């Protein structure tokens, strides 16, 4: 089921980008603290989406997608902080930041729609 899910696919591709960015930050920039936080939250998005796709109920689905959304918001924060502190080049990091914002928008929509359907 996950292979055909566009949100899961985007989150998985994003996680790959985050892992590669983590490798760059630790090997080239020698930055270990912020990059570890970024790695944790950025890879957690897809893991929570995957769990949501295997949810036992609609409430369980909503809970897992809400966690994925929180992790995406946290990841956006770490990316912006790394840019603001010059660990990441603003121009070069726009693509991954835009991908993160897109995931945030998708997850917001899923959480909002699921919540509305549960309340009906």
Secondary structure, 3 states (H helix, E strand, C coil): CHHHCHHHHHHHHHHHHHHHHHHHHHHCCCCCHHHHHHHHHHHHHHHHHHHHHCCCCHHHHHHHHHHHHHHHHHHHHHHHHHHHCCCCCHHHHHHHHHHHHHHHHHHHHHHHHHHHHHCC
